[in-house]
Amino acid sequence: MNEKALGLLRKVSTDKGFLASSSDISNYKRIWARDGVICTLAALSSGDKQLIEVGKHTLLNLAEHQHEFGNIPSNIEFQGTTVKLSFGGLAPRVDTLAWFIIGVCQYSHSQGDASFFDRLKPHMLKAFRLMETWEFNFKHLMYVPRSGNWADEYPTQGFTLYDQVLRVWALRSFLHHEHHVDLAQKQKDILNQIQINFKKREDTSEQVYHPKAYSSLKKTKYWVASLEPAGYQTQFDAFGNALALLLGIGSEKDQKELINYSEDLRQEVKLKLLPAFWPVITSEDKDWELLQNNCAYEFRNYPYQFHNGGTWQMINGFYGLALLKANHRDSAETVLRLIKELNAKEEWKFYENFDSKNGNPNGVPLCAWSAAAEIILEQNLKHNTLIL
């Protein structure tokens, strides 16, 4: 296990939980829900008792500051006795709830601590309840506002693949610990909607969500990024597809097609790792204005950078896990090697992401989840540590 990666997790460790980065840039020196949970998964995979304790405090603080309506903070800033909560910037964050539930359940499983699950169970049930209300029409798919998840400066919106799949993982994680009739049925219903609506079939006997949009949807080898009333957003979402593959969603044919597409795409780009979304949006595309105006600080989504086709070690860590789960161990080992090479750039700067065209680093240095992805994949290549 790479001591440099473990060292960064120790560097971002506080008595309140994991920070997103040790760099004092914009709002990264805060406890973030998704970053903190991914770091917690790395801590659990590592077996490091001190890091596991930091992960536990991350989860406890997220639970303590849960909104009365059920939302989990996007991030928490501690300044002495002052606590500042954010539930999103330009848009609310939807994916924090699922990541929180996943973290609690994975911690309880890894540590054999049923009391921790029981202690935070009311918080998880409240989060599940809120996710159901976010369906709005109670047809099993959550409706996510633009910028409502990790890709907070990218123009996907509506019934986003990533958020539906992440919710499935949260449900499975909870159901691993406790049988719950309603949640078990909800998981089946969501899976059914994903499999019917996010990929064109030659023939479907079930009613699709948006028949008009579906009729013009072209066949893809992957699950498309999103569906909204105006139609489909058909980009390849690497994170959503990696999680779908990791959870074994779809038929054997679906999974084989997805791996073939993903591996071909890896070979197409300079860094030989998956870009976040593909193809890139350029100034010639209709979504360029949406992309260009969608930033809280400075514009970062130039073609091949950041969410717009940038390469993230964090995403590729989950893709490597998915390859491992699908019995493509050699490819998973290759992905790990390439992640390590990127993390090692400039004497282990652990950059947030890289330009997938020229290979240059982008984003925040000393980014904790870049290190976390490496640890999670490396440790799972040795022994399985996650509930899937």
Secondary structure, DSSP 8 states (H G I E B T S, - for coil): --HHHHHHHHHTEETTEEBSBSS--TT-SSEEHHHHHHHHHHHHHHT-HHHHHHHHHHHHHHHHT--TTS---SEEEEETTEEEEESBSSSB-STHHHHHHHHHHHHHHHHT-HHHHHHHHHHHHHHHHHHHHTTSSSSS---B-TT-SS-TTS---BEEHHHHHHHHHHHHHHHHH---HHHHHHHHHHHHHHHHHSS--S--SS--S-HHHHHH----SS-EEEEETTEEEEEEEHHHHHHHHHTT-S-HHHHHHHHHHHHHHHHHSTTSS-BSEES---TTSTTHHHHHH--SSS----TTBTTBB-B-HHHHHHHHHHHHHTT-HHHHHHHHHHHHHHHTHHHH---SEE-TTT--EES-SSBHHHHHHHHHHHHHHHS-----
